[in-house]
Amino acid sequence: MTSVSVIDSVSQAATTPDTPQPYRELGLAEDEYARIREILGRRPTEAELAMYSVMWSEHCSYKSSKVHLKYFGETTTEEMRAKMLAGIGENAGVVDIGDGWAVTFKAESHNHPSYVEPYQGAATGVGGIVRDIMAMGARPLAVLDSLRFGPADAPDTRRVLPGVVAGVGGYGNCLGLPNVGGEVVFDRTYAGNPLVNALCVGAMRAEDLHLAHASGVGNKIILFGASTGLDGIGGVSVLASESFDGDESAAGRKKLPSVQVGDPFTEKVLIECCLELFGRGIVVGIQDLGGAGLSCATSELASAGDGGMHIDLDRVPLRATGMTPAEILSSESQERMCAVVKPSDVDEFLAVCAKWDVQATEIGVVTDGDRLVIDWHGETVVDVPPRTVAHEGPVYQRPVQRPEKQDTLRANGSAALTRPSGAAELEQTLLRMIASPNLASRSWVTQQYDHYVRGNTVLAQPADTGVVRIDEETGRGVAIATDCNGRFCELDPYQGAQLALAESYRNVVVSGAEPVAVTNCLNFGAATDPGVMWQFQQAVRGLADGCVALGIPVTGGNVSFYNQTGDTAILPTPVIGVLGVLDDVRRRIPTGIGAEAGETLLLLGETADELDGSEWAHVVHGHLGGTPPKVDLAREKLLGEILIAGSRDGMISAAHDLSEGGLAQAAVETCLIGETGARIILDPDQDPFVQLFAESAGRVLVAVPRTEEPRFTEMCTARGLPWRKTGVVDAESGSLEIQGVTTLSLEKLRQAWEGTLPRLFD
């Protein structure tokens, strides 16, 4: 978009119906452009065309996913709905956690921007999700990041990963927000299309909840925070709505729209300013400016309100000269918020902003009409029904078809793969597995993040879940975890989504927390591919049905389509975040075993010969095929109830869920995290290889004090939860012994586990 000498006003648009317009270049289909003309009764102005193009993009409008996402609402029960104070459709989900406290949390994707400009793409992904939490009236408490890259040894992974990690850490650390959890996964399908999913959790008193709506005729619209610039025009709203064409060169990346540039110090001050404004009760409605910028904030506030809105675009503070109305409305410059304020409160609002040295400008007013009207240099450049921009965009019934390859994929199981036999081969396999990129320690990544800033972090990486204290007086806190195994979802997207939900749920309950809500970040290939839409449909249904089985609602989330390079789509990756509540964080269960000699190690759940889609098949054989592990959500719920009860009664001293890598990986990690040795006793009636490396769901390794063992095992038996005594803590040995297989010193295990990522990326 370039400056023009004559303003393309509404009156000019009405008299020049045949003026050519670059709607295709802006991502609009011919029928979408025709619909805009029908809505307006004329051609759109340049500014209107820009607004519709970004707001009707896949990223902002959910035009390909709406028909499937409604299944969440159809399956949510009244009991589940009663837990929510705000749900799908708001900036973030909010749940009541008791004692007058409410918690808000949400995940967002910044995938394509993070490929183009890894540092800024990831950094502004963190900044954007933090502002979503701020917009609900909450203080942000902590962030998590779920990251996926191409092969760990690929040249482009070496370009992208360090920048992404530095961006996540740099922005979050400067904000003073602890990073308490997440994932780092490598797979060839993410080459050229990394996934950067950021999650933030915040807390507030329940009565302080704020929503995004422009109500009250005469109320003022105030834009506050950073100035508006040319950075980010056509950024995430456009980047996230189209596949990469396969040109991975620097020149190819430079052809893409610009990525936003973040300033965490500005956002830090903005957080404190917002919290004081909320505390004074002078905010009627509020919206952050993220994807689609002012186009989104103004249209969504007006659409959700009870009137119209008039905006004077001349009053928007700019940091670039010669910007057109279309550019101002489309800019995705960071660290900006838009508030609705009563006229009587404007002076106080501006005074608070001045106190925090936050730029604030009154740019408009709520009107009694039903139009969003925007003026520029004395001319009206936008006059639209706001709902048609924000909430009544295109809705597509994309073709859905189960891919023909699915039967072949499912039939190609792992049973024919050569398995290790004998103690020497099992030991060699164990060492190879724990050093593989997907199972190796993430400390090279996580040491770049601050886990304990603000002093309320109770558990953080490498623990299974992040735990943060909310109320210092009572000790009330929350636990949060994210999970997804894309290989399982490739084999069966319905079951794979439920396995992701089950693992995230399990990671929360092993901390002793009670799960209360779910968010998601649904990452898939091109929406125009019927096979991808089948994967998406199945994953949504699997997640929704799973939430009903567990009794916890989906409170919101994000959809990211077009994650593919050329014809290569990513593995279907529905990242699931589960939020849990602890009435007192002092009773949280750690992941690593302690130095209390003689504690019993119990394996809860049952192990089956389930290695299809496993990390072993992937690492040792480069194989993907077969059927993912069975998921029993009733068993997962029972497992959770027992772990929560064990936490409350002081019966469990450590707990670690079993997932990728199976029992072998869990045993190594719990020993190394706790810096304590152990002895593992295998079942003589079952194949040692299966026991060590199978990835059956619904299993947890727990350490129980000897005095509590009878009481805990009796509870498991009475409730019908299978358990087996599988070992003992051996604090003096300094090693992990797997009887009949191997004895490995903790030092040797640590060298294998912690050496991989530094070797690849230092």
C-alpha positions in Angstrom: 0.0 0.0 0.0 1.4 3.4 -0.9 0.4 7.0 -0.3 -1.9 8.6 -2.8 -2.5 12.3 -3.5 -6.3 11.9 -3.4 -7.9 10.3 -0.4 -10.0 7.3 -1.4 -13.0 8.3 0.6 -16.4 6.6 0.9 -17.9 9.3 -1.4 -15.3 8.7 -4.0 -15.8 5.0 -3.8 -19.5 5.5 -4.4 -18.8 7.4 -7.6 -16.0 5.2 -9.0 -17.4 1.7 -8.9 -15.1 0.4 -11.6 -11.8 1.3 -10.0 -9.5 -1.8 -10.1 -8.7 -3.0 -6.6 -5.9 -5.4 -5.5 -8.2 -7.8 -3.5 -6.4 -10.9 -4.7 -3.1 -9.6 -3.6 -4.6 -8.9 -0.2 -5.8 -12.5 0.1 -9.4 -12.1 -0.8 -11.2 -14.5 -3.1 -13.3 -13.2 -5.9 -16.6 -14.2 -4.2 -15.4 -12.6 -1.0 -14.7 -9.3 -2.7 -18.1 -9.5 -4.4 -19.7 -10.1 -1.0 -18.0 -7.0 0.4 -19.4 -4.9 -2.4 -22.8 -6.4 -1.7 -22.6 -5.5 2.0 -21.6 -1.9 1.3 -23.7 -1.4 -1.8 -20.6 0.0 -3.5 -16.9 -0.8 -3.9 -14.9 -0.6 -0.7 -12.4 2.1 -0.1 -8.7 1.2 0.2 -9.0 1.4 4.0 -12.2 -0.8 4.0 -10.6 -3.3 1.7 -7.6 -3.5 4.0 -9.9 -4.0 7.0 -11.9 -6.7 5.4 -8.8 -8.5 4.0 -7.1 -8.8 7.4 -10.2 -9.5 9.4 -11.5 -12.1 6.9 -8.1 -13.8 6.8 -7.9 -17.4 8.1 -6.0 -16.3 11.1 -8.6 -13.7 12.3 -11.9 -15.1 11.0 -11.6 -18.8 11.5 -13.6 -19.2 8.2 -12.5 -22.7 7.6 -12.8 -24.0 11.2 -16.0 -22.4 12.5 -18.2 -25.2 11.3 -16.1 -27.7 13.3 -15.3 -25.6 16.3 -19.0 -25.3 17.1 -18.8 -28.9 18.3 -17.1 -27.7 21.5 -20.3 -25.7 22.3 -22.6 -28.5 21.4 -20.8 -31.0 23.7 -20.1 -28.7 26.7 -22.5 -29.7 29.5 -24.0 -27.2 32.0 -21.8 -28.6 34.7 -18.7 -27.9 32.6 -20.1 -24.5 31.6 -20.6 -23.5 35.2 -16.9 -23.5 35.8 -16.3 -20.7 33.2 -16.6 -17.0 33.7 -15.6 -16.4 30.0 -15.1 -18.9 27.2 -14.7 -19.3 23.5 -14.9 -16.0 21.6 -13.3 -13.9 24.3 -9.6 -12.8 24.3 -8.9 -15.7 26.7 -10.9 -18.2 28.8 -11.5 -17.5 32.5 -12.4 -19.9 35.2 -13.4 -19.5 38.9 -10.9 -21.3 41.1 -12.3 -20.4 44.5 -11.7 -18.0 47.3 -12.8 -15.2 45.0 -10.0 -15.8 42.5 -10.3 -16.3 38.8 -7.6 -17.5 36.4 -7.4 -16.8 32.7 -5.2 -18.6 30.2 -4.9 -19.1 26.5 -2.5 -20.3 23.8 -1.7 -18.6 20.5 0.4 -19.5 17.5 3.1 -17.4 15.8 4.4 -20.0 13.5 5.0 -18.4 10.1 6.4 -15.1 11.5 8.9 -17.1 13.6 10.2 -18.8 10.4 10.6 -15.5 8.6 12.2 -13.6 11.6 12.8 -16.2 14.4 13.7 -13.7 17.2 11.0 -11.2 16.6 8.4 -13.7 15.5 8.8 -15.6 18.8 9.2 -12.5 20.9 6.0 -10.9 19.6 4.2 -14.2 20.0 4.9 -14.0 23.7 3.9 -10.3 23.8 0.6 -10.9 22.0 -0.6 -13.7 24.3 0.4 -11.7 27.4 -1.8 -8.8 26.1 -4.7 -11.2 25.6 -4.4 -12.0 29.3 -4.1 -8.4 30.3 -7.2 -7.6 28.3 -9.3 -9.8 30.6 -8.3 -7.7 33.6 -5.7 -10.1 34.9 -2.1 -9.8 36.0 0.0 -12.2 33.8 1.7 -14.7 36.0 3.7 -17.1 33.8 4.3 -18.2 30.2 4.9 -21.5 28.5 6.1 -22.3 25.0 5.4 -25.3 22.8 8.0 -25.4 20.1 8.5 -27.7 17.1 11.3 -27.7 14.5 12.6 -29.7 11.6 15.3 -32.3 12.1 17.7 -31.2 14.9 20.7 -31.5 12.7 19.2 -29.6 9.7 20.9 -26.3 8.7 17.6 -24.4 8.8 16.8 -25.7 12.3 20.2 -24.3 13.4 19.0 -20.9 11.9 15.5 -20.9 13.4 15.8 -22.6 16.8 18.4 -20.4 18.5 16.5 -17.2 17.4 13.1 -18.6 18.5 14.5 -19.6 21.9 16.2 -16.2 22.3 13.0 -14.4 21.4 10.9 -16.3 23.8 13.4 -15.9 26.6 14.3 -12.3 25.8 10.8 -11.0 25.8 9.5 -13.1 28.7 12.6 -12.4 30.9 12.3 -8.6 30.2 8.6 -8.7 31.2 9.6 -10.4 34.5 7.4 -13.4 33.7 8.6 -16.9 34.6 8.6 -19.5 31.9 7.5 -22.6 33.7 6.8 -25.2 31.0 6.4 -26.3 27.4 7.8 -28.6 24.8 10.5 -28.8 22.2 9.9 -31.4 19.5 11.8 -32.2 16.3 10.4 -33.8 13.1 11.1 -33.5 9.4 7.6 -32.2 8.7 8.3 -29.0 10.6 11.3 -28.2 8.4 10.5 -24.8 6.8 7.4 -24.5 9.0 8.3 -24.4 12.7 5.5 -24.2 15.3 5.9 -21.5 17.9 2.9 -21.7 20.3 2.9 -19.4 23.3 0.7 -19.8 26.4 0.1 -17.3 29.2 -1.7 -17.7 32.5 -2.9 -14.8 34.6 -5.0 -14.2 37.8 -7.4 -11.7 39.1 -10.2 -11.3 41.6 -13.4 -12.7 40.0 -15.1 -9.3 40.1 -12.3 -7.7 38.1 -13.1 -9.5 34.9 -13.1 -7.3 31.8 -14.6 -8.1 28.4 -14.0 -6.6 24.9 -17.1 -4.5 24.1 -17.8 -0.8 23.3 -20.9 -0.1 25.2 -22.4 3.2 26.4 -23.2 6.0 23.8 -20.8 8.9 24.3 -18.1 6.7 25.9 -14.6 7.5 24.6 -12.2 5.3 22.7 -8.6 5.7 24.0 -5.6 4.1 22.2 -2.7 3.7 24.6 0.7 2.2 24.5 3.2 2.3 21.7 2.9 4.4 18.5 1.7 2.9 15.3 4.3 2.2 12.6 4.9 0.3 9.4 6.3 -2.8 11.1 4.0 -5.8 10.9 1.8 -4.6 8.1 0.4 -7.8 6.6 2.1 -9.6 9.4 0.6 -12.5 11.3 -2.9 -12.0 9.9 -1.6 -12.6 6.4 1.4 -14.8 7.1 -0.8 -17.3 9.1 -3.3 -17.6 6.3 -1.2 -19.0 3.5 1.3 -21.8 3.0 4.9 -21.2 2.3 5.8 -21.9 -1.3 9.0 -23.8 -0.5 11.5 -21.0 -1.2 13.6 -21.3 2.0 16.3 -18.8 0.9 16.8 -15.5 2.6 15.6 -13.8 -0.6 12.4 -15.9 -0.5 11.8 -15.0 3.1 12.3 -11.3 2.4 9.4 -11.4 -0.2 7.0 -12.1 2.7 5.1 -9.5 4.7 7.0 -7.9 7.5 7.1 -9.3 11.0 6.2 -7.2 14.1 9.0 -5.8 16.2 8.5 -6.1 20.0 9.6 -3.9 22.9 9.2 -5.9 26.1 10.0 -2.9 28.3 7.2 -0.9 26.8 4.9 -3.9 27.5 6.1 -4.3 31.1 5.0 -0.7 31.8 1.8 -1.2 29.9 1.0 -4.2 32.2 1.4 -2.1 35.3 -0.6 0.8 33.8 -3.5 -1.5 32.8 -3.6 -3.1 36.3 -3.9 0.4 37.9 -6.6 1.4 35.4 -8.5 -1.8 36.2 -8.0 -1.2 40.0 -9.5 2.2 39.7 -12.6 0.9 37.9 -12.3 3.3 35.0 -12.4 0.8 32.1 -15.7 -0.1 30.5 -14.2 -2.4 27.8 -10.8 -3.2 26.5 -9.1 -4.9 23.6 -5.5 -5.5 22.8 -4.1 -4.8 19.3 -2.5 -7.9 17.9 -3.3 -9.6 14.6 -5.0 -7.0 12.3 -4.2 -4.1 14.6 -6.7 -1.3 14.8 -8.9 -3.0 12.2 -9.5 -5.8 14.8 -9.7 -3.6 17.9 -12.2 -1.2 16.5 -14.4 -3.6 14.7 -14.5 -6.2 17.5 -15.2 -3.6 20.2 -18.0 -2.1 18.1 -19.4 -5.4 17.0 -19.6 -6.7 20.6 -21.1 -3.5 21.9 -24.5 -2.0 21.9 -24.0 0.8 19.4 -21.6 2.1 16.7 -18.3 3.8 16.8 -16.7 6.9 15.3 -12.9 7.0 15.0 -10.7 10.0 14.0 -7.7 8.3 12.4 -5.7 11.6 12.4 -5.4 11.3 16.2 -3.6 8.0 16.1 0.1 8.5 17.1 2.4 7.5 14.3 6.1 6.7 14.3 6.4 6.7 10.5 5.6 9.5 8.0 3.3 9.2 5.0 1.2 6.3 6.3 -2.1 5.8 4.5 -5.3 5.0 6.4 -5.1 1.4 5.1 -1.6 1.1 6.6 -2.6 2.6 9.9 -5.5 0.2 10.2 -3.5 -2.9 9.2 -0.3 -2.2 11.2 0.4 -4.8 13.8 2.8 -2.7 15.8 3.1 -4.2 19.2 2.4 -3.0 22.8 -0.9 -1.3 22.0 -4.3 -1.4 23.8 -7.7 0.1 23.1 -10.0 1.0 25.9 -13.6 2.3 26.2 -13.9 4.9 29.0 -16.7 7.0 30.3 -16.3 10.8 29.6 -16.2 11.5 33.3 -13.2 9.1 33.7 -11.1 10.3 30.7 -9.0 12.7 32.7 -8.2 10.2 35.4 -7.5 7.5 32.7 -5.0 9.8 31.0 -3.4 10.8 34.3 -2.7 7.2 35.1 -1.2 6.6 31.7 1.0 9.8 32.2 2.1 8.5 35.6 3.4 5.3 33.9 4.8 7.3 31.0 2.4 5.5 28.6 1.2 7.4 25.6 -2.6 7.7 25.5 -4.8 9.4 23.0 -8.5 9.8 22.7 -9.3 8.7 19.1 -13.0 8.2 19.0 -16.4 7.8 20.6 -19.2 5.2 21.0 -22.2 6.3 18.9 -25.9 5.5 18.9 -25.8 4.1 15.4 -24.9 0.6 14.0 -21.9 1.7 11.9 -18.1 1.9 12.4 -17.1 5.2 10.8 -13.5 6.2 10.5 -12.4 9.7 9.2 -9.0 10.7 7.9 -8.1 14.3 7.0 -11.7 15.4 7.0 -12.9 12.6 4.8 -14.7 9.4 5.7 -12.6 6.5 4.7 -14.5 3.7 6.4 -18.3 3.3 6.9 -19.1 -0.3 7.6 -21.4 -2.5 9.7 -18.8 -3.7 12.3 -20.3 -7.2 12.6 -19.6 -7.9 9.0 -16.0 -7.1 9.6 -15.4 -8.8 12.9 -18.0 -11.6 13.3 -19.9 -12.2 10.1 -17.0 -13.1 7.7 -17.1 -16.0 5.3 -17.9 -19.5 6.6 -16.6 -22.3 4.5 -17.7 -26.0 4.5 -14.3 -27.2 3.2 -14.3 -30.7 1.7 -13.5 -33.3 4.3 -12.2 -36.7 3.2 -10.3 -39.4 5.0 -7.0 -39.7 3.1 -6.5 -42.9 1.0 -3.1 -43.3 2.6 -4.6 -43.7 6.1 -5.3 -47.4 5.7 -1.8 -48.2 4.4 -0.3 -46.1 7.3 -2.4 -47.9 9.9 -1.5 -51.3 8.4 2.2 -50.6 8.6 2.7 -51.3 12.3 5.9 -51.7 14.2 5.6 -55.4 14.9 8.0 -56.3 12.1 10.8 -54.0 13.3 13.8 -55.6 14.8 13.7 -55.3 18.6 16.8 -55.3 20.9 17.3 -58.6 22.7 19.6 -59.3 25.6 21.0 -56.9 28.3 23.7 -55.3 26.1 21.4 -54.4 23.3 18.8 -53.0 25.8 21.5 -50.9 27.5 22.7 -49.6 24.1 19.1 -48.8 23.1 18.4 -46.9 26.4 21.5 -44.7 26.0 20.7 -44.0 22.4 17.1 -43.1 23.2 17.8 -40.7 26.1 20.3 -38.9 23.9 18.0 -38.6 20.9 16.8 -35.0 20.2 13.2 -35.5 21.3 14.1 -37.2 24.6 17.3 -35.4 25.5 17.3 -32.7 28.2 15.9 -29.4 27.2 18.2 -27.5 29.7 20.0 -25.8 26.8 16.7 -24.2 25.9 15.2 -23.7 29.3 18.3 -22.3 30.9 17.8 -19.2 28.7 14.5 -18.6 30.4 13.9 -17.2 33.9 11.8 -19.7 35.8 11.6 -18.0 39.2 11.3 -14.3 38.7 8.6 -12.8 41.0 9.2 -15.6 43.5 5.9 -17.5 43.1 7.1 -20.4 40.9 6.8 -23.6 42.8 7.6 -26.1 40.0 9.1 -25.4 36.6 11.0 -27.3 33.8 12.1 -30.0 33.8 9.1 -30.9 36.1 6.1 -32.4 34.3 4.1 -29.3 34.9 4.6 -25.7 35.9 3.1 -24.6 39.3 2.7 -21.0 40.3 1.4 -19.6 43.6 -1.4 -17.1 43.2 -2.3 -16.2 46.8 0.6 -15.9 49.2 -1.7 -15.9 52.2 -3.5 -19.2 51.5 -1.0 -20.8 49.2 -3.6 -21.3 46.5 -2.0 -21.8 43.1 -2.3 -23.3 39.6 -0.6 -25.9 37.6 -0.3 -25.8 33.8 1.0 -28.2 31.2 1.0 -28.5 27.4 1.3 -31.7 25.3 0.8 -33.2 21.9 2.3 -36.2 20.0 1.9 -35.4 16.4 2.9 -38.9 15.3 -0.1 -40.3 17.2 -2.3 -37.7 15.6 -1.0 -38.7 12.1 -2.0 -42.3 12.8 -5.4 -41.4 14.2 -6.3 -37.7 14.7 -9.3 -38.5 16.9 -7.4 -40.8 19.2 -4.2 -38.7 18.9 -6.1 -35.6 20.2 -7.4 -37.6 23.1 -3.9 -38.9 23.9 -2.6 -35.3 23.9 -5.4 -34.3 26.3 -4.8 -37.3 28.5 -1.0 -36.6 28.7 -1.5 -32.9 29.5 -4.2 -33.9 32.1 -1.8 -36.5 33.6 1.0 -34.0 33.8 -1.2 -31.7 35.8 -2.4 -34.4 38.2 1.1 -35.8 38.9 1.7 -32.4 40.6 -1.3 -33.0 42.8 -3.5 -30.4 41.1 -7.1 -30.8 40.1 -7.7 -30.1 36.4 -10.4 -27.5 35.7 -10.1 -26.3 32.1 -8.5 -26.7 28.7 -7.1 -24.4 26.1 -5.7 -25.5 22.7 -3.6 -24.4 19.8 -4.7 -26.5 16.8 -1.9 -26.6 14.2 -2.6 -28.2 10.8 -1.7 -28.1 7.1 -3.7 -26.3 4.3 -7.5 -25.9 4.9 -8.0 -26.5 1.2 -6.7 -30.1 1.5 -9.7 -32.4 2.2 -7.3 -34.8 4.0 -6.1 -32.0 6.3 -9.7 -31.0 7.1 -10.5 -34.6 8.0 -7.6 -34.6 10.4 -8.8 -31.3 11.9 -12.5 -32.5 12.2 -11.4 -35.7 13.9 -9.0 -33.9 16.3 -11.7 -31.4 17.3 -14.2 -34.1 17.9 -11.7 -36.2 19.8 -10.8 -33.3 22.0 -14.4 -32.3 22.7 -15.5 -35.8 23.4 -12.4 -36.3 25.7 -13.2 -33.1 27.6 -16.8 -34.4 28.2 -15.3 -37.7 29.5 -13.0 -35.8 31.9 -15.6 -33.2 32.9 -13.4 -30.1 32.0 -14.4 -27.5 29.5 -12.5 -26.0 26.5 -12.4 -22.3 27.4 -10.8 -21.1 24.2 -7.8 -21.5 21.9 -6.4 -20.9 18.5 -6.5 -22.5 15.0 -3.4 -22.3 12.8 -3.9 -23.6 9.2 -1.6 -23.6 6.2 1.4 -25.0 8.2 3.1 -26.6 5.3 5.8 -26.0 2.8 4.9 -26.7 -0.8 2.9 -29.9 -0.7 4.4 -31.1 2.7 2.1 -30.6 5.6 3.2 -30.8 9.2 2.0 -33.6 11.4 -1.4 -32.7 12.7 -0.4 -31.0 16.0 -3.3 -30.1 18.3 -1.4 -28.8 21.3 -3.5 -29.1 24.4 -3.0 -27.0 27.5 -4.6 -28.1 30.8 -5.0 -25.9 33.8 -5.2 -27.3 37.3 -5.8 -25.9 40.8 -3.9 -26.5 44.1 -5.6 -25.3 47.2 -2.1 -25.1 48.8 1.0 -25.3 46.6 3.1 -26.6 49.5 1.6 -30.0 48.9 2.7 -30.1 45.2 4.4 -33.4 44.2 7.9 -32.9 42.6 9.0 -34.9 39.5 12.4 -36.0 40.8 12.8 -38.6 43.5 14.4 -37.4 46.7 17.2 -38.8 48.8 15.0 -40.7 51.3 16.5 -44.2 51.1 14.3 -47.1 50.7 11.2 -45.4 49.3 9.1 -47.6 47.2 8.7 -47.0 43.4 5.3 -48.0 42.2 4.1 -48.1 38.6 0.5 -47.1 38.3 -1.5 -48.3 35.3 -0.9 -51.1 32.8 1.8 -51.7 30.2 0.9 -53.2 26.9 2.9 -54.0 23.7 2.2 -50.5 22.2 5.1 -49.2 20.2 3.4 -48.0 17.0 4.2 -44.3 16.6 6.6 -44.6 19.5 9.9 -42.7 20.0 11.7 -46.0 19.8 10.3 -46.7 16.3 11.1 -43.1 15.3 14.7 -42.9 16.6 15.9 -46.5 15.9 14.0 -47.2 12.7 12.7 -43.9 11.3 9.3 -45.6 11.2 5.8 -44.2 11.5 2.8 -46.5 11.1 0.3 -48.6 12.9 -2.2 -47.8 15.7 -1.5 -45.3 18.5 -1.8 -46.5 22.1 -5.3 -47.0 23.5 -6.6 -44.2 25.6 -9.0 -44.8 28.5 -10.2 -41.5 29.8 -12.2 -43.0 32.7 -8.9 -44.6 33.8 -7.1 -41.3 33.4 -9.7 -39.6 35.6 -9.4 -42.3 38.3 -5.6 -42.0 38.1 -5.9 -38.3 38.7 -8.3 -38.7 41.7 -5.8 -41.1 43.3 -2.8 -38.8 42.8 -4.7 -35.8 44.1 -5.8 -37.8 47.2 -2.3 -39.0 47.7 -1.0 -35.5 47.5 -3.5 -34.2 50.0 -2.7 -37.0 52.5 1.0 -36.8 52.1 1.4 -40.3 50.7 3.4 -39.4 47.6 6.9 -37.9 47.6 7.5 -37.8 43.8 5.6 -38.6 40.6 6.5 -38.7 36.9 4.2 -39.6 34.1 5.2 -42.1 31.4 4.9 -40.9 27.8 7.5 -40.7 25.1 10.3 -43.2 25.8 8.3 -45.2 28.3 9.4 -46.4 31.7 13.1 -46.2 30.7 12.9 -42.5 30.0 10.8 -41.8 33.1 13.2 -43.7 35.4 16.2 -41.9 34.0 14.6 -38.4 34.3 13.2 -38.9 37.8 16.7 -40.0 39.0 18.6 -37.2 37.2 16.1 -34.5 38.2 16.2 -35.7 41.8 19.9 -36.5 41.7 19.2 -39.8 43.4 19.8 -43.4 42.4 17.2 -46.1 42.1 16.7 -49.8 41.4 14.1 -50.9 38.9 12.6 -54.4 39.1 11.0 -55.6 35.9 8.2 -58.1 35.7 9.7 -61.5 34.9 6.5 -62.5 33.0 6.7 -59.6 30.5 9.2 -58.8 27.7 11.8 -56.4 29.2 11.9 -54.4 26.0 8.1 -53.8 26.1 8.3 -52.9 29.8 11.1 -50.3 29.2 10.0 -48.7 25.9 6.3 -49.2 25.3 4.3 -45.9 25.4 1.0 -47.1 26.8 -1.1 -44.3 28.2 -2.4 -43.8 31.7 0.8 -44.7 33.6 2.7 -42.9 36.3 5.8 -43.7 38.3 5.4 -42.7 41.9 7.7 -42.7 44.9 6.0 -43.6 48.2 7.5 -43.5 51.7 7.7 -47.0 53.2 5.3 -45.9 56.0 2.7 -44.9 53.4 3.0 -47.8 51.0 0.3 -50.0 52.6 -2.2 -47.2 52.8 -1.5 -46.0 49.2 -1.6 -49.4 47.6 -4.8 -50.3 49.5 -6.4 -47.2 48.1 -5.4 -48.1 44.5 -6.7 -51.6 44.9 -9.9 -50.5 46.4 -10.5 -48.0 43.6 -9.6 -50.5 40.9 -6.4 -48.9 39.7 -3.7 -51.4 38.6 -0.3 -51.0 40.3 2.9 -52.9 40.6 5.9 -52.5 42.8 8.6 -51.7 40.3 11.6 -50.6 42.4 13.1 -48.7 45.2 15.0 -45.5 45.8 18.7 -46.1 46.3 20.2 -42.9 47.5 23.6 -44.3 48.2 24.3 -46.0 44.9 24.7 -43.0 42.6 23.3 -45.1 39.7 20.2 -46.4 38.0 20.0 -50.2 38.1 17.6 -52.0 36.0 17.8 -55.5 37.4 18.8 -58.1 34.8 19.6 -55.4 32.2 22.2 -52.8 33.3 23.5 -50.6 36.0 24.5 -47.1 34.8 25.9 -44.3 36.9 24.0 -41.1 37.1 27.0 -39.3 35.6 27.0 -41.5 32.5 23.3 -41.0 32.1 23.6 -37.3 32.6 26.3 -37.0 29.9 24.1 -38.8 27.4 20.9 -37.0 28.4 22.3 -33.4 28.6 24.9 -33.5 25.9 22.8 -33.5 22.7 21.3 -30.0 22.4 24.5 -28.2 23.4 26.4 -30.3 20.9 23.9 -29.4 18.1 23.4 -25.7 18.9 26.3 -24.2 20.8 
